[in-house]
Amino acid sequence: MHYRDPKTSNEYVFLTNRLDISALEVAELYRRRWQIELFFKWIKQNLKIKAFYGTSKNAVLIQIWTALIAYLLLVWLKFKSKTGWGLLQLTRLAQTMLLERLHLRALLGLRPLNNRQPLLFN
């Protein structure tokens, strides 16, 4: 099947066993497939998900959402930080200081908050 892109005038040839659909539909399927590939590449590079721990839809979604929340928190810390650290440095800091009791705002060079929240543990 042949398809000519109207924007670039490039011609593409697709091999398929779906002879019941048009070349435009095949090109659209390949375009969508490529978007899925790019999404999983972004997940592997940025969310550091190398393998899924569960096989059910719910397990996969929980793992993706958890990694996405952690990534967004790190991006927010990078944005708010006055230190100029990168995401990799903030990730390493979070890993090493996970169980340490410290003032994160002071560590990142931010002003301390005026309201004092009572400590959960003394």
N, CA, C and O atoms as a GROMACS GRO file, in nm:
protein
  488
    1MET      N    1   0.084  -0.117   0.000
    1MET     CA    2   0.000   0.000   0.000
    1MET      C    3   0.089   0.124   0.000
    1MET      O    4   0.190   0.130   0.070
    2HIS      N    5   0.050   0.221  -0.077
    2HIS     CA    6   0.124   0.345  -0.089
    2HIS      C    7   0.043   0.458  -0.026
    2HIS      O    8  -0.079   0.465  -0.036
    3TYR      N    9   0.118   0.547   0.041
    3TYR     CA   10   0.055   0.666   0.100
    3TYR      C   11   0.148   0.784   0.079
    3TYR      O   12   0.268   0.775   0.107
    4ARG      N   13   0.094   0.895   0.030
    4ARG     CA   14   0.172   1.018   0.012
    4ARG      C   15   0.127   1.118   0.117
    4ARG      O   16   0.009   1.153   0.125
    5ASP      N   17   0.223   1.164   0.198
    5ASP     CA   18   0.194   1.262   0.302
    5ASP      C   19   0.170   1.397   0.236
    5ASP      O   20   0.257   1.448   0.166
    6PRO      N   21   0.051   1.457   0.258
    6PRO     CA   22   0.024   1.586   0.191
    6PRO      C   23   0.109   1.701   0.244
    6PRO      O   24   0.129   1.799   0.172
    7LYS      N   25   0.158   1.691   0.366
    7LYS     CA   26   0.239   1.801   0.422
    7LYS      C   27   0.381   1.801   0.368
    7LYS      O   28   0.435   1.906   0.335
    8THR      N   29   0.442   1.682   0.360
    8THR     CA   30   0.582   1.674   0.321
    8THR      C   31   0.602   1.620   0.180
    8THR      O   32   0.712   1.626   0.126
    9SER      N   33   0.497   1.569   0.119
    9SER     CA   34   0.501   1.507  -0.014
    9SER      C   35   0.587   1.382  -0.018
    9SER      O   36   0.627   1.337  -0.125
   10ASN      N   37   0.617   1.325   0.099
   10ASN     CA   38   0.691   1.198   0.104
   10ASN      C   39   0.594   1.084   0.077
   10ASN      O   40   0.479   1.087   0.119
   11GLU      N   41   0.645   0.983   0.007
   11GLU     CA   42   0.563   0.865  -0.021
   11GLU      C   43   0.610   0.751   0.068
   11GLU      O   44   0.730   0.724   0.078
   12TYR      N   45   0.516   0.684   0.130
   12TYR     CA   46   0.545   0.573   0.220
   12TYR      C   47   0.481   0.447   0.164
   12TYR      O   48   0.372   0.450   0.108
   13VAL      N   49   0.552   0.335   0.181
   13VAL     CA   50   0.501   0.205   0.139
   13VAL      C   51   0.486   0.121   0.264
   13VAL      O   52   0.581   0.105   0.341
   14PHE      N   53   0.367   0.067   0.286
   14PHE     CA   54   0.337  -0.014   0.404
   14PHE      C   55   0.307  -0.157   0.360
   14PHE      O   56   0.232  -0.180   0.265
   15LEU      N   57   0.365  -0.252   0.431
   15LEU     CA   58   0.333  -0.392   0.411
   15LEU      C   59   0.232  -0.432   0.516
   15LEU      O   60   0.255  -0.412   0.636
   16THR      N   61   0.122  -0.487   0.472
   16THR     CA   62   0.017  -0.525   0.566
   16THR      C   63  -0.062  -0.642   0.509
   16THR      O   64  -0.068  -0.663   0.388
   17ASN      N   65  -0.123  -0.716   0.599
   17ASN     CA   66  -0.212  -0.823   0.555
   17ASN      C   67  -0.358  -0.778   0.565
   17ASN      O   68  -0.450  -0.856   0.538
   18ARG      N   69  -0.380  -0.653   0.604
   18ARG     CA   70  -0.514  -0.596   0.612
   18ARG      C   71  -0.546  -0.527   0.480
   18ARG      O   72  -0.526  -0.406   0.465
   19LEU      N   73  -0.595  -0.601   0.387
   19LEU     CA   74  -0.626  -0.547   0.256
   19LEU      C   75  -0.764  -0.483   0.251
   19LEU      O   76  -0.803  -0.424   0.150
   20ASP      N   77  -0.839  -0.495   0.362
   20ASP     CA   78  -0.974  -0.440   0.367
   20ASP      C   79  -0.977  -0.293   0.408
   20ASP      O   80  -1.084  -0.232   0.407
   21ILE      N   81  -0.862  -0.235   0.446
   21ILE     CA   82  -0.860  -0.095   0.487
   21ILE      C   83  -0.774  -0.015   0.390
   21ILE      O   84  -0.691  -0.070   0.318
   22SER      N   85  -0.796   0.115   0.388
   22SER     CA   86  -0.726   0.200   0.292
   22SER      C   87  -0.583   0.229   0.339
   22SER      O   88  -0.547   0.203   0.454
   23ALA      N   89  -0.503   0.281   0.248
   23ALA     CA   90  -0.365   0.317   0.280
   23ALA      C   91  -0.361   0.428   0.384
   23ALA      O   92  -0.270   0.430   0.468
   24LEU      N   93  -0.457   0.520   0.381
   24LEU     CA   94  -0.463   0.626   0.481
   24LEU      C   95  -0.487   0.570   0.621
   24LEU      O   96  -0.429   0.617   0.718
   25GLU      N   97  -0.573   0.469   0.630
   25GLU     CA   98  -0.599   0.406   0.761
   25GLU      C   99  -0.476   0.331   0.811
   25GLU      O  100  -0.447   0.332   0.930
   26VAL      N  101  -0.405   0.265   0.722
   26VAL     CA  102  -0.282   0.196   0.761
   26VAL      C  103  -0.178   0.296   0.810
   26VAL      O  104  -0.112   0.273   0.911
   27ALA      N  105  -0.164   0.408   0.739
   27ALA     CA  106  -0.070   0.512   0.782
   27ALA      C  107  -0.109   0.566   0.918
   27ALA      O  108  -0.021   0.592   1.001
   28GLU      N  109  -0.238   0.584   0.944
   28GLU     CA  110  -0.284   0.634   1.074
   28GLU      C  111  -0.255   0.532   1.185
   28GLU      O  112  -0.219   0.570   1.296
   29LEU      N  113  -0.271   0.404   1.155
   29LEU     CA  114  -0.239   0.300   1.253
   29LEU      C  115  -0.090   0.301   1.288
   29LEU      O  116  -0.053   0.290   1.405
   30TYR      N  117  -0.006   0.316   1.186
   30TYR     CA  118   0.139   0.324   1.212
   30TYR      C  119   0.173   0.449   1.293
   30TYR      O  120   0.258   0.444   1.382
   31ARG      N  121   0.108   0.562   1.263
   31ARG     CA  122   0.134   0.685   1.337
   31ARG      C  123   0.095   0.668   1.483
   31ARG      O  124   0.169   0.709   1.572
   32ARG      N  125  -0.021   0.608   1.509
   32ARG     CA  126  -0.063   0.584   1.648
   32ARG      C  127   0.030   0.487   1.718
   32ARG      O  128   0.062   0.505   1.835
   33ARG      N  129   0.073   0.384   1.647
   33ARG     CA  130   0.166   0.287   1.704
   33ARG      C  131   0.297   0.356   1.743
   33ARG      O  132   0.354   0.326   1.848
   34TRP      N  133   0.343   0.448   1.659
   34TRP     CA  134   0.467   0.519   1.690
   34TRP      C  135   0.450   0.607   1.813
   34TRP      O  136   0.544   0.620   1.891
   35GLN      N  137   0.334   0.667   1.832
   35GLN     CA  138   0.308   0.747   1.952
   35GLN      C  139   0.313   0.661   2.077
   35GLN      O  140   0.362   0.705   2.181
   36ILE      N  141   0.262   0.540   2.068
   36ILE     CA  142   0.267   0.446   2.181
   36ILE      C  143   0.412   0.410   2.211
   36ILE      O  144   0.452   0.405   2.328
   37GLU      N  145   0.491   0.385   2.107
   37GLU     CA  146   0.633   0.354   2.126
   37GLU      C  147   0.706   0.470   2.193
   37GLU      O  148   0.788   0.448   2.283
   38LEU      N  149   0.678   0.592   2.151
   38LEU     CA  150   0.741   0.709   2.212
   38LEU      C  151   0.700   0.725   2.358
   38LEU      O  152   0.781   0.763   2.442
   39PHE      N  153   0.572   0.696   2.388
   39PHE     CA  154   0.524   0.703   2.527
   39PHE      C  155   0.600   0.605   2.615
   39PHE      O  156   0.644   0.642   2.724
   40PHE      N  157   0.616   0.480   2.570
   40PHE     CA  158   0.688   0.382   2.651
   40PHE      C  159   0.836   0.415   2.661
   40PHE      O  160   0.899   0.386   2.763
   41LYS      N  161   0.894   0.475   2.558
   41LYS     CA  162   1.033   0.519   2.566
   41LYS      C  163   1.047   0.628   2.673
   41LYS      O  164   1.142   0.626   2.750
   42TRP      N  165   0.950   0.723   2.677
   42TRP     CA  166   0.953   0.829   2.777
   42TRP      C  167   0.938   0.769   2.917
   42TRP      O  168   1.006   0.812   3.010
   43ILE      N  169   0.850   0.671   2.932
   43ILE     CA  170   0.831   0.605   3.062
   43ILE      C  171   0.962   0.542   3.107
   43ILE      O  172   1.003   0.559   3.222
   44LYS      N  173   1.029   0.468   3.019
   44LYS     CA  174   1.153   0.401   3.055
   44LYS      C  175   1.263   0.500   3.092
   44LYS      O  176   1.340   0.476   3.185
   45GLN      N  177   1.270   0.612   3.019
   45GLN     CA  178   1.377   0.708   3.043
   45GLN      C  179   1.350   0.796   3.164
   45GLN      O  180   1.443   0.823   3.241
   46ASN      N  181   1.227   0.841   3.183
   46ASN     CA  182   1.199   0.940   3.287
   46ASN      C  183   1.139   0.881   3.413
   46ASN      O  184   1.170   0.929   3.523
   47LEU      N  185   1.056   0.781   3.402
   47LEU     CA  186   0.993   0.725   3.521
   47LEU      C  187   1.070   0.606   3.576
   47LEU      O  188   1.035   0.553   3.681
   48LYS      N  189   1.173   0.566   3.507
   48LYS     CA  190   1.262   0.457   3.549
   48LYS      C  191   1.187   0.327   3.573
   48LYS      O  192   1.222   0.250   3.663
   49ILE      N  193   1.085   0.301   3.492
   49ILE     CA  194   1.015   0.174   3.498
   49ILE      C  195   1.079   0.083   3.392
   49ILE      O  196   1.063   0.105   3.272
   50LYS      N  197   1.150  -0.016   3.438
   50LYS     CA  198   1.217  -0.108   3.345
   50LYS      C  199   1.130  -0.231   3.320
   50LYS      O  200   1.134  -0.289   3.212
   51ALA      N  201   1.052  -0.270   3.419
   51ALA     CA  202   0.963  -0.386   3.405
   51ALA      C  203   0.843  -0.363   3.495
   51ALA      O  204   0.852  -0.293   3.596
   52PHE      N  205   0.733  -0.421   3.458
   52PHE     CA  206   0.613  -0.410   3.539
   52PHE      C  207   0.609  -0.525   3.638
   52PHE      O  208   0.637  -0.639   3.602
   53TYR      N  209   0.574  -0.494   3.764
   53TYR     CA  210   0.573  -0.596   3.868
   53TYR      C  211   0.449  -0.684   3.860
   53TYR      O  212   0.454  -0.801   3.899
   54GLY      N  213   0.340  -0.630   3.812
   54GLY     CA  214   0.217  -0.708   3.798
   54GLY      C  215   0.178  -0.719   3.653
   54GLY      O  216   0.230  -0.648   3.567
   55THR      N  217   0.084  -0.808   3.625
   55THR     CA  218   0.041  -0.828   3.488
   55THR      C  219  -0.101  -0.778   3.464
   55THR      O  220  -0.144  -0.765   3.349
   56SER      N  221  -0.174  -0.749   3.570
   56SER     CA  222  -0.310  -0.702   3.550
   56SER      C  223  -0.309  -0.554   3.511
   56SER      O  224  -0.210  -0.484   3.534
   57LYS      N  225  -0.417  -0.509   3.453
   57LYS     CA  226  -0.428  -0.369   3.413
   57LYS      C  227  -0.414  -0.278   3.535
   57LYS      O  228  -0.348  -0.175   3.528
   58ASN      N  229  -0.477  -0.316   3.645
   58ASN     CA  230  -0.471  -0.236   3.767
   58ASN      C  231  -0.328  -0.225   3.821
   58ASN      O  232  -0.286  -0.118   3.863
   59ALA      N  233  -0.255  -0.335   3.820
   59ALA     CA  234  -0.116  -0.333   3.870
   59ALA      C  235  -0.029  -0.242   3.786
   59ALA      O  236   0.053  -0.166   3.839
   60VAL      N  237  -0.045  -0.248   3.655
   60VAL     CA  238   0.034  -0.164   3.565
   60VAL      C  239  -0.001  -0.017   3.585
   60VAL      O  240   0.088   0.068   3.592
   61LEU      N  241  -0.130   0.013   3.595
   61LEU     CA  242  -0.172   0.152   3.615
   61LEU      C  243  -0.123   0.208   3.748
   61LEU      O  244  -0.079   0.322   3.755
   62ILE      N  245  -0.128   0.128   3.854
   62ILE     CA  246  -0.079   0.173   3.985
   62ILE      C  247   0.070   0.204   3.977
   62ILE      O  248   0.115   0.306   4.030
   63GLN      N  249   0.148   0.118   3.910
   63GLN     CA  250   0.292   0.141   3.900
   63GLN      C  251   0.321   0.266   3.817
   63GLN      O  252   0.410   0.343   3.852
   64ILE      N  253   0.249   0.287   3.708
   64ILE     CA  254   0.271   0.406   3.625
   64ILE      C  255   0.232   0.531   3.702
   64ILE      O  256   0.308   0.629   3.702
   65TRP      N  257   0.116   0.532   3.766
   65TRP     CA  258   0.071   0.650   3.841
   65TRP      C  259   0.165   0.682   3.957
   65TRP      O  260   0.194   0.799   3.981
   66THR      N  261   0.213   0.581   4.027
   66THR     CA  262   0.306   0.604   4.138
   66THR      C  263   0.436   0.665   4.088
   66THR      O  264   0.487   0.760   4.147
   67ALA      N  265   0.489   0.611   3.980
   67ALA     CA  266   0.613   0.665   3.924
   67ALA      C  267   0.592   0.806   3.870
   67ALA      O  268   0.680   0.891   3.883
   68LEU      N  269   0.476   0.831   3.810
   68LEU     CA  270   0.446   0.964   3.757
   68LEU      C  271   0.434   1.066   3.870
   68LEU      O  272   0.483   1.179   3.856
   69ILE      N  273   0.370   1.029   3.981
   69ILE     CA  274   0.359   1.120   4.096
   69ILE      C  275   0.498   1.152   4.151
   69ILE      O  276   0.528   1.268   4.180
   70ALA      N  277   0.582   1.050   4.166
   70ALA     CA  278   0.718   1.074   4.216
   70ALA      C  279   0.796   1.165   4.121
   70ALA      O  280   0.868   1.254   4.166
   71TYR      N  281   0.782   1.143   3.992
   71TYR     CA  282   0.850   1.227   3.892
   71TYR      C  283   0.803   1.371   3.900
   71TYR      O  284   0.884   1.464   3.898
   72LEU      N  285   0.671   1.390   3.910
   72LEU     CA  286   0.618   1.526   3.917
   72LEU      C  287   0.659   1.597   4.046
   72LEU      O  288   0.683   1.718   4.044
   73LEU      N  289   0.668   1.524   4.156
   73LEU     CA  290   0.717   1.585   4.281
   73LEU      C  291   0.862   1.630   4.266
   73LEU      O  292   0.899   1.736   4.315
   74LEU      N  293   0.944   1.548   4.200
   74LEU     CA  294   1.083   1.587   4.178
   74LEU      C  295   1.094   1.707   4.085
   74LEU      O  296   1.177   1.795   4.107
   75VAL      N  297   1.011   1.712   3.981
   75VAL     CA  298   1.010   1.828   3.891
   75VAL      C  299   0.968   1.953   3.966
   75VAL      O  300   1.023   2.061   3.944
   76TRP      N  301   0.868   1.939   4.053
   76TRP     CA  302   0.822   2.054   4.133
   76TRP      C  303   0.934   2.100   4.227
   76TRP      O  304   0.956   2.221   4.241
   77LEU      N  305   1.004   2.006   4.292
   77LEU     CA  306   1.116   2.043   4.380
   77LEU      C  307   1.226   2.113   4.301
   77LEU      O  308   1.284   2.210   4.348
   78LYS      N  309   1.254   2.064   4.181
   78LYS     CA  310   1.356   2.128   4.097
   78LYS      C  311   1.313   2.270   4.062
   78LYS      O  312   1.395   2.362   4.063
   79PHE      N  313   1.186   2.288   4.032
   79PHE     CA  314   1.134   2.420   3.997
   79PHE      C  315   1.141   2.516   4.116
   79PHE      O  316   1.176   2.632   4.100
   80LYS      N  317   1.107   2.467   4.236
   80LYS     CA  318   1.105   2.552   4.355
   80LYS      C  319   1.243   2.571   4.417
   80LYS      O  320   1.264   2.666   4.492
   81SER      N  321   1.335   2.484   4.388
   81SER     CA  322   1.467   2.486   4.450
   81SER      C  323   1.548   2.606   4.402
   81SER      O  324   1.539   2.647   4.287
   82LYS      N  325   1.626   2.659   4.493
   82LYS     CA  326   1.717   2.769   4.461
   82LYS      C  327   1.860   2.719   4.438
   82LYS      O  328   1.951   2.798   4.411
   83THR      N  329   1.880   2.588   4.448
   83THR     CA  330   2.015   2.533   4.440
   83THR      C  331   2.061   2.509   4.298
   83THR      O  332   2.181   2.502   4.273
   84GLY      N  333   1.968   2.496   4.203
   84GLY     CA  334   2.006   2.468   4.065
   84GLY      C  335   2.038   2.323   4.039
   84GLY      O  336   2.100   2.291   3.937
   85TRP      N  337   1.998   2.235   4.128
   85TRP     CA  338   2.022   2.092   4.111
   85TRP      C  339   1.936   2.038   3.998
   85TRP      O  340   1.828   2.089   3.970
   86GLY      N  341   1.985   1.932   3.935
   86GLY     CA  342   1.909   1.865   3.831
   86GLY      C  343   1.822   1.754   3.890
   86GLY      O  344   1.828   1.726   4.009
   87LEU      N  345   1.742   1.693   3.804
   87LEU     CA  346   1.653   1.586   3.849
   87LEU      C  347   1.731   1.466   3.902
   87LEU      O  348   1.689   1.403   3.999
   88LEU      N  349   1.842   1.433   3.839
   88LEU     CA  350   1.921   1.320   3.885
   88LEU      C  351   1.976   1.345   4.025
   88LEU      O  352   1.973   1.256   4.109
   89GLN      N  353   2.025   1.466   4.050
   89GLN     CA  354   2.076   1.499   4.183
   89GLN      C  355   1.965   1.496   4.287
   89GLN      O  356   1.986   1.447   4.398
   90LEU      N  357   1.847   1.548   4.252
   90LEU     CA  358   1.735   1.545   4.346
   90LEU      C  359   1.688   1.402   4.371
   90LEU      O  360   1.648   1.369   4.482
   91THR      N  361   1.692   1.319   4.269
   91THR     CA  362   1.654   1.178   4.287
   91THR      C  363   1.750   1.110   4.382
   91THR      O  364   1.708   1.038   4.472
   92ARG      N  365   1.879   1.132   4.363
   92ARG     CA  366   1.978   1.072   4.453
   92ARG      C  367   1.965   1.124   4.595
   92ARG      O  368   1.980   1.049   4.691
   93LEU      N  369   1.936   1.254   4.609
   93LEU     CA  370   1.914   1.312   4.741
   93LEU      C  371   1.794   1.248   4.809
   93LEU      O  372   1.800   1.214   4.927
   94ALA      N  373   1.686   1.231   4.735
   94ALA     CA  374   1.566   1.169   4.792
   94ALA      C  375   1.593   1.025   4.833
   94ALA      O  376   1.543   0.980   4.936
   95GLN      N  377   1.671   0.953   4.755
   95GLN     CA  378   1.703   0.814   4.788
   95GLN      C  379   1.789   0.804   4.914
   95GLN      O  380   1.765   0.717   4.998
   96THR      N  381   1.886   0.892   4.928
   96THR     CA  382   1.977   0.882   5.042
   96THR      C  383   1.916   0.941   5.170
   96THR      O  384   1.950   0.896   5.280
   97MET      N  385   1.827   1.040   5.157
   97MET     CA  386   1.772   1.106   5.274
   97MET      C  387   1.629   1.062   5.305
   97MET      O  388   1.558   1.129   5.380
   98LEU      N  389   1.587   0.951   5.250
   98LEU     CA  390   1.448   0.908   5.262
   98LEU      C  391   1.404   0.891   5.406
   98LEU      O  392   1.294   0.932   5.442
   99LEU      N  393   1.486   0.833   5.488
   99LEU     CA  394   1.448   0.807   5.626
   99LEU      C  395   1.513   0.902   5.726
   99LEU      O  396   1.508   0.879   5.846
  100GLU      N  397   1.575   1.009   5.676
  100GLU     CA  398   1.638   1.108   5.763
  100GLU      C  399   1.537   1.216   5.800
  100GLU      O  400   1.448   1.249   5.722
  101ARG      N  401   1.552   1.269   5.920
  101ARG     CA  402   1.466   1.378   5.966
  101ARG      C  403   1.539   1.509   5.938
  101ARG      O  404   1.640   1.539   6.001
  102LEU      N  405   1.486   1.585   5.843
  102LEU     CA  406   1.551   1.710   5.806
  102LEU      C  407   1.446   1.807   5.752
  102LEU      O  408   1.334   1.767   5.719
  103HIS      N  409   1.485   1.933   5.742
  103HIS     CA  410   1.397   2.035   5.686
  103HIS      C  411   1.428   2.046   5.538
  103HIS      O  412   1.531   2.101   5.498
  104LEU      N  413   1.340   1.994   5.457
  104LEU     CA  414   1.362   1.990   5.313
  104LEU      C  415   1.371   2.130   5.254
  104LEU      O  416   1.450   2.154   5.164
  105ARG      N  417   1.291   2.222   5.304
  105ARG     CA  418   1.293   2.359   5.251
  105ARG      C  419   1.430   2.424   5.273
  105ARG      O  420   1.481   2.492   5.184
  106ALA      N  421   1.488   2.404   5.388
  106ALA     CA  422   1.621   2.460   5.416
  106ALA      C  423   1.727   2.394   5.328
  106ALA      O  424   1.818   2.460   5.280
  107LEU      N  425   1.715   2.264   5.308
  107LEU     CA  426   1.810   2.192   5.226
  107LEU      C  427   1.808   2.240   5.082
  107LEU      O  428   1.911   2.243   5.015
  108LEU      N  429   1.690   2.278   5.034
  108LEU     CA  430   1.674   2.323   4.896
  108LEU      C  431   1.693   2.474   4.881
  108LEU      O  432   1.677   2.527   4.771
  109GLY      N  433   1.727   2.542   4.990
  109GLY     CA  434   1.753   2.685   4.982
  109GLY      C  435   1.626   2.769   4.980
  109GLY      O  436   1.627   2.881   4.928
  110LEU      N  437   1.517   2.717   5.035
  110LEU     CA  438   1.390   2.789   5.037
  110LEU      C  439   1.367   2.850   5.175
  110LEU      O  440   1.423   2.804   5.274
  111ARG      N  441   1.284   2.954   5.179
  111ARG     CA  442   1.249   3.015   5.308
  111ARG      C  443   1.168   2.917   5.391
  111ARG      O  444   1.083   2.846   5.336
  112PRO      N  445   1.192   2.912   5.521
  112PRO     CA  446   1.107   2.827   5.605
  112PRO      C  447   0.966   2.886   5.616
  112PRO      O  448   0.948   3.007   5.610
  113LEU      N  449   0.870   2.798   5.630
  113LEU     CA  450   0.732   2.843   5.644
  113LEU      C  451   0.711   2.905   5.782
  113LEU      O  452   0.773   2.863   5.880
  114ASN      N  453   0.624   3.006   5.790
  114ASN     CA  454   0.598   3.074   5.917
  114ASN      C  455   0.515   2.990   6.012
  114ASN      O  456   0.537   2.992   6.133
  115ASN      N  457   0.420   2.915   5.959
  115ASN     CA  458   0.336   2.834   6.047
  115ASN      C  459   0.411   2.710   6.090
  115ASN      O  460   0.467   2.640   6.006
  116ARG      N  461   0.413   2.684   6.217
  116ARG     CA  462   0.480   2.568   6.271
  116ARG      C  463   0.380   2.455   6.285
  116ARG      O  464   0.282   2.467   6.358
  117GLN      N  465   0.404   2.348   6.219
  117GLN     CA  466   0.319   2.231   6.231
  117GLN      C  467   0.378   2.144   6.342
  117GLN      O  468   0.499   2.123   6.347
  118PRO      N  469   0.292   2.092   6.430
  118PRO     CA  470   0.345   2.007   6.537
  118PRO      C  471   0.406   1.879   6.479
  118PRO      O  472   0.357   1.823   6.381
  119LEU      N  473   0.514   1.836   6.543
  119LEU     CA  474   0.583   1.716   6.497
  119LEU      C  475   0.504   1.592   6.532
  119LEU      O  476   0.443   1.585   6.639
  120LEU      N  477   0.503   1.495   6.444
  120LEU     CA  478   0.432   1.372   6.469
  120LEU      C  479   0.508   1.286   6.568
  120LEU      O  480   0.448   1.226   6.657
  121PHE      N  481   0.640   1.282   6.552
  121PHE     CA  482   0.724   1.204   6.643
  121PHE      C  483   0.827   1.297   6.705
  121PHE      O  484   0.882   1.383   6.636
  122ASN      N  485   0.854   1.282   6.832
  122ASN     CA  486   0.956   1.364   6.899
  122ASN      C  487   1.088   1.293   6.902
  122ASN      O  488   1.186   1.346   6.954
   0.00000   0.00000   0.00000
